[in-house]
């Protein structure tokens, strides 16, 4: 596996060379794309994550927030984690230059024992980046060129009926732009006190119906403080080809390859690399029915020199979907898929997997029917049947009801079930210190379970204002715990010893105060009540399921000063983390952009401007976040 990465890179660069033989015929990015969407247009934007079919945001019966292309460009942020801070229904916590925890509606997993969230499904153009090894996301391995992102759909709440068992507390669906929307040559260079970033993209046409783009990106985070030696660096290349053969058929092929490393003080650097390729074919019939076939291959690996160990995961995924409108007010989606993942783990000190290599299988079938009972009342009912290596047949149902009391309002409610399925980290892991084994996995570890109840509304009280509000009540069972061995204490073992509930709300608004000034406030409330089940031992405390703030509030201001200057600011408040305690904080980010030419823009961005440093994660896990300022130049030819 180790020798495959250079080979894939060579293939990608060879493809780039062939495509560059054809001159670009597309139009360069317009400066008007930096202008915010009208609020009325945003309510009509198409989304696909709620029902796996195209529907307008105004009619989506879920707590969904859309980060638009304009939001991303105007934010000035350089990484996916930074972009995702724009979603008020996401909890994003960072530490130093590299540590990132992202979740929705709590259960972040950021206590003293661990530092990852394992109940959030993340997709990039339909490719799952949720690791089958430990059911979390390596955020330092996920990146895109921000200017190539069309939108990011963020759902807070379960989406397991359509997206699978690990879409427990939310779904993030990152959708990049059609290659036809990124034509010409684009360059960006960023430099500051904490980072530098270089980007290059070329888009063109190979024929009248085939558009393509090629890109390369280099990003480096400097050490968080002098002498800590905790910086990181990453290089990525990729391509996308879109072939719109006719009104009926569309084909998309894309691929990426990346290589990076993390400094670890006196220890050897940790290196990571990966590559992937995805192909999708979609046909639309005159009746409105659609057929979609998709497949992708993904390879990821991490290793530490000097026998520090390595692991590698290869995944092959195939899925099919059929959507039809049979009449009678029905809109039906049918589909299924299969994924095979193969992992190998070698010589990681203190961490063994028994066995150290294994193939994992995932198979699923799903069906959903949206029924228009009346012109204003719609019910959506679905179920997914899923089979995984470590679990039997899992049934994941959901029921949603939406009512439109008027043309600019929607009221919806939902009841759904989701589970977080066992992984090799739950079933096969053996952790040790020296010669002492202190934790072993159990073959009896069960899926973590959620039953969710949601009620929400989305309205537009005026053409200049929109509001979204959703409340939830979640019932959890069989959450993972660390338990002592009966009678001996060591080795510790995984258990399913916590249950309980959480409730709260997510709210945000979009307000156009003037043609040149827009405000986006947001607020989230989270109250959690968990307890140990009978027979479980409270060894590490309740915080092992998550150490989450009760309150989060955001306020984003976007102003257009004439046609050439944009001023954006983001103010956020996060209340304290309870255990381990981390103080609450208020922070500010800001960006000023100057469109000095039809082809060029110069901007200055600052993040965490109110304090020299602050903590978002416990001191045992990560270093503080420090103030950063950088200058960016963008040029389009």
DRENKOL-327279 format. One line per 8 residues: number of its first residue (from 0); their letters; for each residue x negated, y, z negated of C-alpha. Coordinates in pm, 1 decimal. Example, Ala and Ser with C-alpha at 12.3 -4.5 7.8 and 13.67 -1.06 7.14 Angstrom:
2
0	as	-1230.0:-450.0:-780.0; -1367.0:-106.0:-714.0
# end
This chain:
637
0	xxxxxxxx	0.0:0.0:0.0; -282.4:238.0:-82.6; -405.1:251.0:274.1; -62.5:325.0:422.3; -45.7:691.6:319.8; -316.4:812.3:564.0; -156.1:605.1:838.9; 182.7:765.6:791.4
8	xxxxxxxx	22.3:1111.9:782.6; -147.7:1034.2:1113.8; 186.1:928.5:1263.3; 351.6:1251.2:1147.9; 72.4:1467.9:1288.7; 81.3:1273.5:1615.9; 454.2:1339.2:1640.9; 382.2:1704.7:1573.8
16	xxxxxxxx	131.6:1717.9:1856.4; 374.3:1564.2:2105.9; 655.0:1801.7:2010.3; 432.4:2108.0:2033.1; 389.1:2036.0:2404.3; 737.8:2182.6:2445.5; 762.7:2558.7:2391.9; 1011.1:2699.0:2143.6
24	xxxxxxxx	1322.4:2836.7:2307.7; 1516.2:2918.0:1992.0; 1572.7:3249.1:1823.7; 1359.5:3363.8:1533.7; 1518.3:3397.4:1191.9; 1736.8:3708.1:1179.9; 1680.9:3970.1:912.0; 2057.3:3967.2:856.6
32	xxxxxxxx	2019.5:3617.7:706.5; 1876.7:3789.5:398.7; 2214.6:3954.0:339.3; 2452.3:3787.2:96.5; 2760.2:3608.3:223.3; 3096.2:3780.5:171.3; 3281.7:3619.3:-116.6; 3571.8:3521.5:107.8
40	xxxxxxxx	3327.9:3338.7:339.4; 3163.9:3157.4:48.7; 3499.7:3016.6:-62.3; 3538.8:2862.2:284.8; 3190.6:2712.6:301.4; 3189.4:2341.2:386.7; 3081.5:2095.3:117.5; 3043.5:1717.9:143.4
48	xxxxxxxx	2937.5:1593.3:-201.0; 3282.5:1576.5:-364.1; 3459.4:1346.0:-115.7; 3175.2:1245.5:124.7; 3375.0:1423.6:396.1; 3367.2:1786.5:502.1; 3602.6:2009.2:305.2; 3605.3:2372.7:199.8
56	xxxxxxxx	3461.3:2473.9:-136.1; 3793.5:2636.5:-228.0; 3972.7:2299.7:-205.1; 3711.5:2076.2:-371.5; 3860.5:1912.3:-685.8; 3540.2:1910.7:-891.8; 3305.4:2135.1:-1085.5; 3079.5:2216.4:-790.5
64	xxxxxxxx	2846.2:2512.1:-746.5; 2680.2:2586.9:-413.2; 2334.6:2746.3:-398.4; 2335.9:2906.0:-53.3; 2046.6:2966.5:182.3; 2062.1:3338.0:104.7; 2051.2:3268.9:-270.4; 1735.7:3064.1:-222.6
72	xxxxxxxx	1558.3:3313.9:2.8; 1640.2:3609.3:-222.8; 1539.1:3431.8:-543.8; 1169.9:3434.3:-452.8; 1114.3:3099.4:-622.2; 872.7:2848.7:-466.8; 977.4:2508.8:-606.4; 1291.1:2296.5:-627.4
80	xxxxxxxx	1299.5:2323.9:-1005.2; 1294.1:2701.6:-976.7; 1568.2:2700.2:-713.6; 1789.4:2479.6:-930.5; 1780.9:2741.6:-1208.2; 2020.6:2934.8:-983.5; 2300.2:2683.8:-1060.9; 2480.9:2787.9:-1382.2
88	xxxxxxxx	2608.8:2430.9:-1432.7; 2255.0:2286.3:-1453.7; 2026.4:2274.2:-1755.6; 1666.7:2330.3:-1638.6; 1382.0:2317.3:-1891.5; 1014.7:2353.9:-1807.1; 686.2:2324.0:-1989.9; 347.5:2445.0:-1867.0
96	xxxxxxxx	290.3:2420.8:-1492.4; 412.6:2062.2:-1447.6; 673.8:1939.6:-1698.4; 1036.3:1964.8:-1583.1; 1361.1:1831.5:-1732.3; 1686.5:1884.8:-1541.7; 2031.0:1763.2:-1639.5; 2399.0:1854.4:-1639.7
104	xxxxxxxx	2625.6:1842.6:-1944.0; 2354.3:1728.6:-2179.5; 2177.8:1399.0:-2256.4; 1850.9:1547.2:-2137.4; 1635.3:1284.4:-2306.5; 1380.0:1547.9:-2415.6; 1323.1:1438.6:-2774.3; 984.8:1344.0:-2920.7
112	xxxxxxxx	1007.0:994.0:-2775.4; 1059.5:1073.9:-2408.3; 1066.7:1357.4:-2159.8; 1299.7:1276.8:-1875.2; 1667.0:1287.3:-1790.7; 1808.7:963.5:-1655.5; 2174.5:1045.0:-1584.8; 2150.0:1281.5:-1288.1
120	xxxxxxxx	2151.0:1164.5:-925.5; 1940.0:1371.2:-683.1; 1965.0:1346.1:-303.5; 1760.2:1517.6:-32.7; 1947.1:1492.2:298.7; 2112.3:1172.6:178.7; 1790.7:1009.6:52.6; 1799.8:923.8:-316.3
128	xxxxxxxx	1492.5:1042.4:-508.5; 1616.4:885.8:-832.4; 1341.4:637.2:-925.7; 1459.8:275.3:-960.1; 1168.8:210.2:-1198.7; 1292.8:420.0:-1491.4; 1613.5:589.6:-1363.2; 1477.3:943.7:-1357.6
136	xxxxxxxx	1322.7:1190.7:-1112.9; 956.6:1282.0:-1073.5; 1013.2:1649.5:-1001.3; 648.1:1713.7:-912.8; 691.7:1475.4:-616.6; 996.4:1654.9:-472.7; 954.3:1967.1:-263.0; 1090.3:2142.5:44.4
144	xxxxxxxx	1014.0:2462.1:230.5; 1272.5:2694.6:67.5; 1352.9:2870.1:396.4; 1456.9:2534.5:547.7; 1726.5:2458.3:288.3; 2080.4:2518.5:414.6; 2246.5:2479.0:74.3; 2232.9:2279.2:-246.1
152	xxxxxxxx	2557.4:2132.8:-377.4; 2549.4:2085.0:-754.9; 2826.2:1881.4:-917.2; 2849.8:1876.1:-1295.3; 3042.5:1565.9:-1396.3; 3036.6:1203.9:-1280.1; 3023.1:1112.5:-912.0; 2972.0:737.0:-940.4
160	xxxxxxxx	3275.3:636.9:-731.1; 3109.2:768.5:-416.2; 2740.2:802.5:-505.3; 2670.4:507.8:-734.7; 2628.3:406.1:-1094.4; 2354.1:651.4:-1184.9; 2557.8:962.1:-1094.3; 2667.8:985.8:-1457.8
168	xxxxxxxx	2654.1:1351.8:-1560.9; 2607.6:1510.7:-1221.6; 2492.3:1503.6:-860.3; 2244.4:1735.2:-685.1; 2269.4:1717.5:-305.2; 1994.2:1913.5:-125.0; 2087.1:1971.5:239.8; 1826.6:2110.8:478.0
176	xxxxxxxx	1903.0:2314.8:787.9; 1958.4:2175.2:1134.7; 1637.2:2208.3:1333.8; 1818.2:2441.4:1571.2; 1850.2:2697.3:1289.1; 1473.7:2714.3:1230.3; 1323.8:2800.9:1566.1; 999.5:2983.9:1636.3
184	xxxxxxxx	686.8:3016.8:1424.1; 723.5:3098.2:1055.8; 438.7:3164.3:809.6; 443.4:3246.2:440.3; 159.1:3321.0:199.7; 201.9:3370.8:-174.6; -55.4:3462.3:-436.6; -24.8:3545.3:-804.8
192	xxxxxxxx	-160.0:3498.3:-1155.1; -13.6:3147.8:-1201.7; 19.3:3003.3:-852.8; -47.4:3023.4:-483.0; 163.7:2882.4:-201.0; 112.5:2855.2:176.0; 377.6:2750.6:426.9; 379.6:2700.7:802.1
200	xxxxxxxx	672.3:2593.8:1018.9; 717.9:2567.2:1393.1; 1055.2:2500.7:1554.2; 1140.6:2452.5:1918.3; 1345.0:2265.5:2176.6; 1235.5:1951.3:2355.1; 1542.5:1976.5:2581.9; 1875.4:2153.5:2586.4
208	xxxxxxxx	2020.5:1916.0:2325.1; 1711.2:1828.8:2117.9; 1575.7:2068.3:1855.7; 1281.7:2000.8:1627.2; 1071.3:2157.0:1356.4; 736.6:2075.2:1199.6; 613.9:2211.2:871.7; 323.5:2205.0:629.8
216	xxxxxxxx	314.9:2336.6:274.3; 40.8:2377.4:15.1; 125.1:2464.8:-345.0; -99.6:2499.2:-649.4; -20.0:2579.1:-1011.7; -309.7:2719.9:-1213.9; -372.7:2608.1:-1571.8; -113.9:2744.3:-1816.4
224	xxxxxxxx	-384.8:2896.5:-2040.3; -760.4:2926.9:-2024.1; -933.3:2600.9:-2111.5; -621.1:2379.0:-2100.3; -704.5:2232.0:-1758.1; -341.7:2133.2:-1688.9; -304.4:2269.4:-1335.6; -169.5:2086.1:-1033.6
232	xxxxxxxx	-191.3:2099.0:-657.7; 19.0:1947.5:-377.3; 11.6:1927.5:4.6; 309.8:1822.8:215.4; 378.4:1786.6:587.4; 695.2:1684.7:766.4; 923.9:1707.6:1066.0; 1290.5:1700.6:1160.8
240	xxxxxxxx	1451.5:1630.1:1499.6; 1821.4:1690.8:1574.3; 1978.4:1554.5:1891.4; 2331.4:1674.2:1958.4; 2393.5:1452.7:2257.1; 2756.2:1563.4:2292.7; 3045.1:1695.1:2091.7; 3097.8:1341.0:1967.7
248	xxxxxxxx	2745.2:1219.5:1885.8; 2470.4:1359.6:1665.8; 2138.7:1200.0:1571.4; 1892.8:1323.7:1310.2; 1545.5:1185.5:1232.1; 1312.6:1334.2:972.6; 1003.0:1240.4:778.6; 770.0:1375.9:510.9
256	xxxxxxxx	435.8:1287.2:356.3; 272.9:1442.6:51.3; -32.6:1412.2:-169.4; -97.3:1581.7:-504.0; -281.7:1564.1:-833.0; -241.6:1680.0:-1192.4; -528.0:1782.7:-1417.5; -519.3:1625.1:-1764.1
264	xxxxxxxx	-796.5:1797.7:-1957.6; -1077.8:1561.2:-2042.4; -889.5:1265.3:-1889.4; -912.8:1179.1:-1519.2; -667.0:1349.4:-1284.6; -337.4:1179.4:-1214.9; -279.8:1146.4:-841.3; 49.7:1096.6:-666.1
272	xxxxxxxx	148.6:1050.9:-305.8; 437.6:934.6:-95.7; 600.9:931.5:243.9; 949.4:874.0:375.6; 1145.1:857.7:698.6; 1521.5:886.4:748.0; 1747.3:839.7:1050.9; 2119.1:915.5:1077.6
280	xxxxxxxx	2371.8:871.2:1358.5; 2718.6:1022.7:1345.7; 3005.5:987.7:1594.8; 3328.4:1187.2:1580.6; 3634.5:1063.3:1769.0; 3901.3:1282.9:1924.4; 4137.3:1168.4:1647.7; 3907.6:1315.8:1383.7
288	xxxxxxxx	3775.8:977.9:1268.9; 3399.9:960.7:1210.9; 3145.2:682.2:1186.0; 2808.4:740.5:1022.3; 2511.4:506.9:994.9; 2203.2:599.4:793.9; 1881.8:428.9:695.5; 1564.9:541.7:524.1
296	xxxxxxxx	1234.6:407.8:398.5; 1058.1:564.2:101.1; 719.7:498.5:-57.5; 599.6:663.9:-378.8; 287.9:595.7:-585.5; 102.1:740.9:-882.5; -244.5:647.0:-1007.6; -519.1:755.6:-1244.4
304	xxxxxxxx	-884.0:702.2:-1159.6; -1130.2:509.0:-1379.0; -888.6:217.2:-1429.0; -616.1:443.4:-1559.7; -361.5:230.0:-1375.8; -124.2:279.2:-1085.5; 222.7:194.9:-967.2; 390.2:199.0:-627.5
312	xxxxxxxx	752.8:167.4:-520.5; 880.6:91.8:-169.3; 1252.9:127.5:-93.6; 1454.4:45.2:217.5; 1813.2:166.6:224.7; 2094.6:113.7:478.1; 2446.5:254.3:452.6; 2755.4:292.6:669.7
320	xxxxxxxx	3061.0:514.1:631.5; 3391.8:537.1:818.2; 3632.5:827.0:770.4; 3977.5:834.5:927.5; 4305.1:1027.0:925.0; 4574.4:760.2:970.7; 4863.5:1002.6:923.8; 5117.1:1040.0:649.4
328	xxxxxxxx	4893.7:1286.2:466.0; 4614.0:1031.0:410.2; 4241.9:1095.8:447.2; 4049.6:771.6:392.0; 3677.8:711.6:344.7; 3535.8:357.9:353.1; 3174.2:257.5:323.6; 2902.8:45.1:179.8
336	xxxxxxxx	2532.0:-7.3:170.4; 2235.2:-201.9:46.5; 1895.4:-104.0:-91.6; 1591.5:-319.5:-160.8; 1309.4:-174.9:-371.6; 977.2:-343.3:-438.4; 744.7:-220.1:-712.5; 392.9:-305.6:-822.6
344	xxxxxxxx	231.8:-192.0:-1147.8; -138.2:-232.9:-1220.5; -355.5:-175.4:-1527.9; -167.2:106.1:-1701.4; -324.6:121.7:-2049.6; -73.0:50.5:-2322.9; 213.7:-2.1:-2076.6; 288.3:-341.5:-1926.7
352	xxxxxxxx	579.7:-459.6:-1717.3; 651.6:-831.9:-1734.8; 655.5:-924.6:-1451.6; 429.2:-653.1:-1307.2; 592.4:-673.9:-964.3; 949.1:-737.3:-870.2; 1210.5:-675.8:-599.7; 1524.6:-488.3:-699.5
360	xxxxxxxx	1853.5:-516.3:-509.6; 2148.1:-278.3:-494.9; 2463.9:-348.2:-294.9; 2786.9:-152.7:-292.3; 3125.7:-106.5:-128.8; 3349.3:196.0:-181.4; 3688.6:326.8:-72.9; 3867.4:654.2:-134.9
368	xxxxxxxx	4203.4:791.3:-24.0; 4306.3:1156.7:-48.0; 4684.3:1175.4:-25.8; 4873.9:1499.0:36.2; 5191.3:1438.0:-164.1; 5314.9:1785.9:-74.1; 5152.8:2082.9:104.2; 5024.5:2201.7:-236.1
376	xxxxxxxx	4967.5:1874.4:-428.8; 4692.6:1625.4:-340.4; 4574.9:1309.2:-515.3; 4235.6:1151.1:-458.3; 4184.9:791.3:-571.9; 3873.7:585.0:-523.5; 3670.7:290.4:-643.4; 3318.4:159.8:-593.8
384	xxxxxxxx	3206.6:-200.4:-643.9; 2835.8:-223.4:-715.8; 2593.0:-509.4:-776.7; 2240.1:-455.7:-909.8; 1953.2:-684.3:-1006.8; 2000.4:-635.1:-1381.4; 2379.6:-617.6:-1393.3; 2677.9:-805.2:-1262.1
392	xxxxxxxx	2958.6:-658.1:-1057.4; 3033.0:-304.4:-1178.8; 3364.5:-133.0:-1106.5; 3351.7:248.2:-1088.3; 3697.7:404.4:-1040.2; 3812.5:764.9:-1033.9; 4138.4:955.6:-995.1; 4171.4:1326.6:-912.8
400	xxxxxxxx	4473.0:1550.2:-874.6; 4464.8:1901.1:-727.2; 4738.9:2163.1:-702.8; 4733.0:2488.3:-507.3; 4978.4:2731.2:-672.0; 4879.6:2992.3:-415.2; 4654.4:3050.3:-117.3; 4365.1:3167.3:-337.3
408	xxxxxxxx	4390.5:2933.2:-636.4; 4329.2:2565.8:-713.9; 4394.8:2369.0:-1032.2; 4247.2:2019.8:-1060.5; 4203.9:1735.6:-1306.8; 4008.5:1410.5:-1299.4; 3951.1:1086.0:-1488.4; 3649.5:877.8:-1389.6
416	xxxxxxxx	3404.9:612.6:-1505.3; 3028.2:597.2:-1456.6; 2739.3:390.1:-1588.8; 2362.1:421.7:-1608.1; 2239.5:80.1:-1499.1; 1941.6:-99.4:-1657.8; 1601.3:-60.2:-1492.8; 1263.9:-235.3:-1529.3
424	xxxxxxxx	1181.4:21.2:-1799.5; 1481.3:-107.9:-1998.1; 1438.0:-481.4:-1931.9; 1069.8:-553.2:-1858.0; 850.4:-300.2:-2038.8; 596.8:-385.0:-2313.1; 423.1:-89.7:-2483.9; 120.4:-127.6:-2707.5
432	xxxxxxxx	-140.0:67.5:-2904.2; -471.8:-112.0:-2891.3; -393.7:-476.7:-2959.3; -67.5:-402.4:-3137.1; 256.7:-438.8:-2943.2; 493.7:-175.6:-3077.2; 786.4:-188.0:-2829.3; 935.0:-455.0:-2608.3
440	xxxxxxxx	1231.4:-440.9:-2376.0; 1527.4:-673.5:-2414.8; 1683.3:-881.2:-2138.4; 2016.2:-816.3:-2312.5; 2002.4:-438.9:-2262.9; 2338.2:-326.0:-2124.3; 2446.5:-40.4:-1899.3; 2511.8:294.7:-2066.1
448	xxxxxxxx	2877.3:387.4:-2011.2; 3079.5:705.2:-1963.9; 3450.4:774.5:-1934.9; 3505.5:1138.3:-1836.8; 3811.7:1363.0:-1846.5; 3795.6:1695.1:-1659.4; 4027.8:1989.4:-1601.1; 3936.7:2291.8:-1392.3
456	xxxxxxxx	4046.5:2582.5:-1179.8; 3898.0:2784.6:-897.0; 4054.0:3114.3:-795.9; 3998.7:3433.9:-606.1; 4193.1:3708.0:-785.1; 4080.6:3962.5:-525.6; 3877.8:3965.7:-202.4; 3585.9:4092.9:-412.1
464	xxxxxxxx	3589.4:3836.4:-693.7; 3602.1:3461.1:-742.6; 3608.5:3249.9:-1059.5; 3544.7:2883.1:-1137.6; 3619.2:2726.3:-1475.4; 3603.3:2359.9:-1575.9; 3640.5:2188.3:-1912.4; 3532.0:1832.7:-1987.9
472	xxxxxxxx	3557.4:1562.9:-2251.5; 3309.7:1275.6:-2219.3; 3321.9:943.8:-2405.9; 2987.2:759.7:-2415.3; 2909.9:407.0:-2528.6; 2606.3:176.9:-2538.5; 2354.4:462.6:-2516.4; 1991.2:355.5:-2543.7
480	xxxxxxxx	1823.5:349.3:-2884.7; 1492.7:235.7:-3033.7; 1553.4:-41.6:-3288.6; 1319.3:-228.6:-3528.6; 1270.9:-601.5:-3486.0; 1483.1:-802.9:-3734.8; 1288.8:-868.7:-4054.0; 947.6:-744.2:-3927.1
488	xxxxxxxx	996.4:-386.0:-3798.3; 738.9:-432.3:-3518.5; 760.1:-466.2:-3230.9; 1033.7:-212.7:-3178.5; 1285.2:-283.9:-2905.0; 1546.1:-112.5:-2694.0; 1905.1:-130.6:-2806.7; 2249.7:3.6:-2714.0
496	xxxxxxxx	2320.6:148.8:-3054.5; 2466.3:499.2:-3000.1; 2816.7:603.3:-2902.0; 3008.7:927.8:-2924.7; 3156.3:1212.7:-2729.8; 3072.6:1552.2:-2589.3; 3292.7:1834.2:-2473.2; 3253.8:2183.2:-2338.3
504	xxxxxxxx	3299.4:2399.7:-2033.2; 3120.7:2541.7:-1730.7; 3224.5:2881.6:-1595.2; 3089.0:3119.4:-1335.2; 3209.2:3411.5:-1126.5; 3106.2:3601.1:-814.4; 3188.8:3971.9:-821.0; 3128.6:4226.1:-544.4
512	xxxxxxxx	3105.7:4555.4:-731.8; 3022.3:4743.6:-412.4; 2924.2:4660.7:-57.4; 2561.4:4675.4:-167.2; 2584.6:4522.8:-518.1; 2690.0:4178.3:-632.6; 2696.4:4014.2:-977.4; 2712.3:3642.1:-1060.5
520	xxxxxxxx	2768.3:3569.6:-1432.1; 2772.7:3213.4:-1568.3; 2823.2:3039.1:-1901.3; 2809.7:2679.7:-2029.9; 2917.2:2541.0:-2366.0; 2812.8:2193.4:-2480.6; 2914.9:2029.2:-2811.0; 2786.3:1677.1:-2876.1
528	xxxxxxxx	2894.9:1434.2:-3148.9; 2708.3:1104.3:-3145.5; 2675.8:831.7:-3406.2; 2505.1:499.2:-3450.4; 2719.8:191.7:-3403.8; 2761.3:-72.0:-3671.0; 2446.7:-282.4:-3700.9; 2221.7:-22.5:-3536.2
536	xxxxxxxx	1929.5:133.9:-3724.3; 1888.1:517.0:-3717.8; 1513.5:490.0:-3666.8; 1452.2:796.3:-3446.5; 1771.2:989.3:-3511.3; 2052.8:1091.8:-3280.6; 1824.7:1328.3:-3087.2; 1683.0:1032.8:-2889.6
544	xxxxxxxx	1981.6:1060.0:-2651.6; 1914.6:1427.1:-2586.4; 1798.6:1752.1:-2738.0; 2023.7:2005.6:-2572.4; 2121.8:2369.9:-2624.8; 2481.3:2446.4:-2720.0; 2502.7:2771.7:-2521.9; 2358.5:2883.1:-2188.2
552	xxxxxxxx	2439.8:3210.8:-2012.8; 2313.9:3364.0:-1688.9; 2362.4:3689.6:-1502.5; 2233.7:3736.9:-1148.2; 2233.9:4078.1:-980.1; 2175.7:4122.7:-605.1; 2147.1:4468.5:-449.9; 2085.1:4582.3:-92.8
560	xxxxxxxx	1910.7:4921.7:-84.7; 1971.6:5023.0:273.2; 1904.4:4762.1:542.1; 1543.6:4689.7:455.1; 1515.0:4653.9:76.2; 1662.8:4380.0:-143.8; 1647.2:4388.1:-523.6; 1743.3:4076.0:-720.8
568	xxxxxxxx	1727.6:4001.5:-1092.9; 1815.1:3693.6:-1300.9; 1876.8:3719.3:-1675.4; 1923.7:3398.0:-1872.1; 1993.3:3305.8:-2233.8; 1941.4:2957.2:-2377.1; 2026.0:2878.7:-2739.5; 1797.3:2674.0:-2964.1
576	xxxxxxxx	1727.7:2304.1:-2919.5; 1833.4:2133.1:-3244.4; 1591.8:1842.5:-3303.0; 1299.8:1882.8:-3255.8; 1374.3:2250.4:-3303.2; 1283.3:2489.3:-3022.0; 1392.5:2851.7:-3065.4; 1644.2:3003.8:-2827.3
584	xxxxxxxx	1522.6:3263.3:-2582.4; 1623.1:3535.7:-2337.3; 1422.9:3572.4:-2016.2; 1428.1:3773.3:-1695.7; 1319.2:3711.3:-1338.8; 1317.2:3973.5:-1065.2; 1226.3:4020.3:-698.9; 1191.4:4320.5:-469.2
592	xxxxxxxx	1179.8:4247.1:-97.2; 1093.0:4493.2:179.5; 1178.2:4405.8:540.0; 904.6:4621.9:695.1; 950.0:4477.9:1044.0; 1201.3:4267.2:1234.5; 953.1:3982.0:1196.6; 800.5:4041.9:854.5
600	xxxxxxxx	889.0:4080.5:488.3; 674.9:4170.3:186.9; 802.6:4093.8:-163.3; 693.7:4101.5:-526.1; 845.2:3847.2:-767.4; 813.3:3803.5:-1142.4; 938.3:3529.6:-1371.8; 966.1:3514.6:-1752.3
608	xxxxxxxx	898.8:3888.7:-1762.1; 1024.7:3965.3:-2113.0; 760.6:3765.5:-2300.6; 402.1:3664.3:-2241.4; 510.5:3305.9:-2316.3; 802.6:3106.8:-2455.1; 886.6:2741.2:-2516.1; 1161.0:2547.8:-2343.3
616	xxxxxxxx	1052.7:2198.5:-2454.7; 918.4:2069.8:-2789.2; 551.6:2138.1:-2859.1; 481.0:1763.0:-2869.1; 579.3:1733.8:-2502.6; 470.2:2041.3:-2313.4; 286.7:2372.3:-2323.6; 471.2:2705.9:-2326.9
624	xxxxxxxx	596.0:2873.7:-2010.8; 403.4:3193.8:-1936.5; 483.1:3511.9:-1746.8; 405.9:3493.1:-1376.7; 393.4:3754.6:-1101.6; 312.4:3704.7:-735.7; 318.5:3877.0:-398.5; 465.3:3702.8:-91.8
632	xxxxx	430.0:3776.6:278.3; 664.3:3616.7:532.0; 618.0:3645.3:905.9; 833.9:3509.1:1188.3; 733.2:3495.5:1551.9
# end
